[in-house]
Amino acid sequence: SWGHWTGVYGAAEANLKVQVFTVLVLPVLLYGCETWTLTSDLRQQLDVFGIWSLWRILGYRWFDFVLNERLLREARMRPITSIVRERQLRHYGHVAYFSEDDPECRCLIAEDPSDWTRSRGHPRNTWLRQMDGWGWTAGLPGWLPIRTWGVFIAWWMPLCTCS
């Protein structure tokens, strides 16, 4: 369908296509991503879809040598996994303000029962472990449990917006 929008507006056309992609496609793709556990396969699939879509939107062909960073810079976008990360961290911080008695907070911080076994094909990583890992890679000393996140809003907000 991007092919129907060719040749009329030039560079403005590409910006319009990127805006359509950002406004119409990404919200559908990322619906509910705040609660996803990102496996390495899912991360790769999301980023490949984003880059492939930008290749098509900006009119590049398979034989054009264009780096992904340049493509994202031209479209003024970030990788889709960084958008997912930002949304997940915002959601995590939002739930941190709830009391411990709140059902949303209890569901989020609940651990798996010790007698459960992981089913075949089920990811080893959980959503909470993923959040802990992102805090650890951001260099936050003494990664804190979810109940204390609301107190440390000064360092949490910049973490949400980093790519």
Solvent accessible surface area in square Angstrom, and as a share of the most:
residue,aa,sasa,rsa
1,S,116,0.75
2,W,50,0.18
3,G,51,0.49
4,H,163,0.73
5,W,98,0.34
6,T,80,0.47
7,G,78,0.75
8,V,109,0.62
9,Y,148,0.56
10,G,50,0.48
11,A,84,0.65
12,A,65,0.50
13,E,15,0.07
14,A,24,0.19
15,N,65,0.33
16,L,81,0.40
17,K,9,0.04
18,V,13,0.08
19,Q,109,0.48
20,V,34,0.19
21,F,3,0.01
22,T,58,0.34
23,V,100,0.58
24,L,114,0.57
25,V,48,0.28
26,L,8,0.04
27,P,61,0.38
28,V,121,0.69
29,L,53,0.26
30,L,0,0.00
31,Y,185,0.70
32,G,33,0.31
33,C,0,0.00
34,E,51,0.23
35,T,91,0.53
36,W,67,0.24
37,T,37,0.21
38,L,4,0.02
39,T,50,0.29
40,S,89,0.58
41,D,94,0.49
42,L,52,0.26
43,R,82,0.30
44,Q,116,0.52
45,Q,117,0.52
46,L,9,0.04
47,D,42,0.22
48,V,86,0.49
49,F,72,0.30
50,G,5,0.05
51,I,27,0.14
52,W,142,0.50
53,S,6,0.04
54,L,1,0.00
55,W,49,0.17
56,R,126,0.46
57,I,3,0.02
58,L,37,0.18
59,G,45,0.44
60,Y,42,0.16
61,R,145,0.53
62,W,222,0.78
63,F,134,0.56
64,D,46,0.24
65,F,176,0.73
66,V,15,0.09
67,L,103,0.51
68,N,72,0.37
69,E,110,0.49
70,R,106,0.39
71,L,0,0.00
72,L,22,0.11
73,R,165,0.60
74,E,69,0.31
75,A,7,0.05
76,R,194,0.71
77,M,29,0.13
78,R,78,0.28
79,P,51,0.32
80,I,2,0.01
81,T,24,0.14
82,S,10,0.06
83,I,23,0.12
84,V,0,0.00
85,R,39,0.14
86,E,27,0.12
87,R,79,0.29
88,Q,0,0.00
89,L,0,0.00
90,R,98,0.36
91,H,54,0.24
92,Y,3,0.01
93,G,3,0.03
94,H,103,0.46
95,V,4,0.02
96,A,9,0.07
97,Y,131,0.50
98,F,63,0.26
99,S,71,0.46
100,E,96,0.43
101,D,116,0.60
102,D,40,0.21
103,P,78,0.49
104,E,97,0.43
105,C,2,0.01
106,R,135,0.49
107,C,106,0.63
108,L,30,0.15
109,I,35,0.18
110,A,64,0.50
111,E,135,0.61
112,D,90,0.47
113,P,60,0.38
114,S,123,0.79
115,D,119,0.62
116,W,164,0.58
117,T,124,0.72
118,R,109,0.40
119,S,73,0.47
120,R,240,0.88
121,G,75,0.72
122,H,99,0.44
123,P,47,0.30
124,R,179,0.65
125,N,54,0.28
126,T,45,0.26
127,W,26,0.09
128,L,31,0.16
129,R,140,0.51
130,Q,6,0.03
131,M,0,0.00
132,D,59,0.30
133,G,31,0.30
134,W,24,0.09
135,G,0,0.00
136,W,181,0.64
137,T,106,0.62
138,A,45,0.35
139,G,58,0.56
140,L,30,0.15
141,P,123,0.77
142,G,54,0.52
143,W,42,0.15
144,L,48,0.24
145,P,76,0.48
146,I,7,0.04
147,R,120,0.44
148,T,48,0.28
149,W,2,0.01
150,G,17,0.17
151,V,117,0.67
152,F,80,0.34
153,I,67,0.34
154,A,88,0.68
155,W,65,0.23
156,W,15,0.05
157,M,77,0.34
158,P,81,0.51
159,L,12,0.06
160,C,0,0.00
161,T,76,0.44
162,C,49,0.30
163,S,92,0.59
